[in-house]
Amino acid sequence: MPDFDQSAYIAGFAEPVRARLLQLRQELETRVPGISPCISYRMPAFRLPNGRVFIYFAAFKKHLGVYPPLNIDPPLIAETMAYRGPKGNLSFPHAEALPLDLIGRVAQALARQYETT
């Protein structure tokens, strides 16, 4: 689906959630060149050049979520422990600044994970 779908999703949120979603999307696009935006499972997502969807993000009342769980790179997994939920998905509370560098590194690792699986 075209980027319009992501833009429509993001536009549906009030500030400052909208700004957080835009920051997150920009970080993903910067960190993983060549990805293409889409909507999957009714959430903004990105596809790798090989066509596989490798990362999703969504806004909720109290947090932003990033999916799916990272299964490679144990040091990075350990670094994300404060944000990991029971299934390993990441949750970033709206009351805290987004750790964009960490999210970007997770996106890079997920891209590697989904290029090889």
N, C-alpha and C positions, 0 to 999 in steps of 0.2 A: 504494500500500500504506500502511497506517496507520503512525503513529509507533512502534507496538509493535515493528515490524521493526527500526527504527534502535536502539531501546532494547535489543532482544535482541542485536543485533550488538555494541553497545558493552559490554553486560554480559559478553560472552564474553572480554573482556580483563582482565588483572590490573592492579592499580594499579602504577605511575602512568599507564600508557597509557590506562586508562579515563578518568581525570581529564582527560587531554589531549584525548581525543575529545569529552568533554562541554564543555570550554572552547571548542573549535573550533566545535562545533554551536551553542553559545550565541552566539558571535560572529557566525555566519552569520545566525541568526534575528534578532539585534539590528540588524545592518547592512542587511538587505534585508527590510523589513516585507512581510507578505502572502505569504511563501513557505510551501510545505507540504512536510513531510518525506515521503520515500519511500525505497525500495530500488531501485536500478537497477544492472545489471551486478554484482549481488551486493555492492554497496557502499551505504552511506548516501548519500543525495543529496537535493536540494531542487528542487521545481518552482516556476516563476514562476506568478503568477495566470493567465497564458495557457495553462498546462498543460505548457510546455516544461521539461524537466530542464536546469538550467543549471550545476550544480556538484555534484561528487562528492567524497567524502573516504574515506580508508581507513587502517587501521593495518597496519604491517608490523613485522618484527622490530626494525629499527633506526630507523624513521622513520614519520611520518605523510605521506600523499600527498594532494594536492589536484589535481583534474582538472576540466575540460580546460584546455589552455593558453589563456592570455589572448592575444588577437590584436589588441586595440585598446589605446590609451593607451600610446604609446611610453615616456613618463617612468616609468610604473608598471612596465612590462615591464623597463626598465633597473634599477629598484629591486629587482626579484625575481631578478636574475641569479645571485646567490649560491645560490639555492634551485632554480633551473631545471635539469631533466634534459635529455637529448639531444632529447626530443620537446617540451620546453617545460613539461611537468608540474612541479608544485612538490613538493619533498621537504624535510620539516622533521625533522632528526635528533632522536631522543629525548634525546640528551645536551645539547641546547640548549633554552633557553626558547622557547616559541612566540611568534612575532612577530604577536600577535593583531590589532594595528592594521593591519599590512600585509595579513594574510589577509582582514580585513574590507573593506579597500579593493579587494582583488582580487575579492571576492565582488560588490561593488557594480559594478565594471567588467564582470564576466562577466554580471551581470544586464542591464546596458545592452547588451552585445554580443548577448545572446540575445533581447532584446526587439525588436531591429532586424534580425535576420538570419532 
